[in-house]
Amino acid sequence: MTKKGNSNSSKQQQIIINNNAKVEEPIIKINVNVHPNSKESSIVSFEDQILSLRISEPPIDGKANTGVIEFLSKELNIRKSNIEVGKGSKSRNKSVEIDISSENITKDELFERIKSKLNN
């Protein structure tokens, strides 16, 4: 019986430790307004959680969506495989999902990377 009492208390300790751990959403969704077929790709603004981009690729056969993924990957130093156009694949207004779980960054760090590119 002593073992059962100890195992219950160790289970309770594990639960308490897990409850105190900081858990952050691994997938960040960002609303993106895309202006395709621009002279060059650039970040125009990031206000009210809406990222405005100019993308050089045309909006034909998903080329602009691919351009968004490649541009964000390069500018934010995030793997292309961790960036996906979630909604709005045929619209200028898109929802881009960025999986930060394997990138070792937080949501705030991601937003800081975006803001730092505005000043360049």
N, C-alpha and C positions, 0 to 999 in steps of 0.2 A: 504493500500500500504506500509505502514511502516513495517508491519510484513513480507511482501514478501522480502523487501530489507534486513531485518535482517536475514531471513532464508537463503537467497543466500549467505550472507557474512559468516554465520556460516558454510554452506556447504563448502565454499572456505577454511575456516580455518581448517576444518576437513581434507580436501584433502592435504593441506600444511603439517599438522601434520603427516599424513600418509606417505607423500613423504619423510619426514625427518627421519622416523623410519628406523633403521637398520634391513634389512631383510636378513637372511642367508638361504641358501639352506637347507631344512630339511633332505634330503637324500644325504649321502656322498657315492660316488662310489669309491671303491679302487680295483685296479688290484692286484690279489693275485696269486702267483705261489706256488702250493701245491706239497709237496713231501709226498705222502701217504705211509702207512705201515712202518713208522719209529719206532725206539725203543721207543721214547717218543715225545710228542707234544711240539713244541717250536717255537718261532719267530727267524728266522735266520737273516733276514735283512729287512731294509726298506729304499730303495734308489730309486730315480727318480720316486716317487709315486707308486712303486711296492713293495708289502709286500710279503716276502718269508717265508713260513711256513713249518714246518715238522709236520705231523699229524700221530698219531699212528694207526688210523683206516685204513683198506684196501680199495682200490677203487672198492668195490663191492656193488651193489645195493644201491648206494648213501650214504654208510656209511662214506666215507671220507668227503662228503659235510656236513653231520650231525656233524662230528667231527670238521670241520672248524667252524661251527656256535657255537657249545658248547665251543670250545677252546677260540674263540674270546670273547664270552660272559663272560667267567670266567676271562680271562686275562685283559680285558678292562672294566670290571664291567658294562656291558650293557646287558639289557634283551635279551634273545634269540629271542623273538618275534619281536625285532627291527633289527634283522640281517637276511639277505636273500642272497642266491647265485643267482645273476641275470642272468649271462651268464656263459657258460662253465661248466655246471653241469657234463659233461662227459669228461672234459679236465683238465689237470693240471693247465692251465691258466684260472683263473676265474675272474669274476667281482662280488665283494661282495658289497651289498648295506646296509648301516647302517643308520637307521632313528634316527637322534639325536633330533628330535623335542620334544619328551617326556622325553629325558634323561637330559635336562638342561645343555648341554655342547655345545661348539662351535667346529667347524672343527679343529681349532688350538689345542684345548684341547684334542680332540680325537687323533690327530697326536702326541701330547706330551705323551699321555698314551702309545701309541705304541712304541715310542722311549725310554721311560723309561724302558720298558720290555726288550729292547735289552741289557741293561747294567747288567741285572740280570743273 
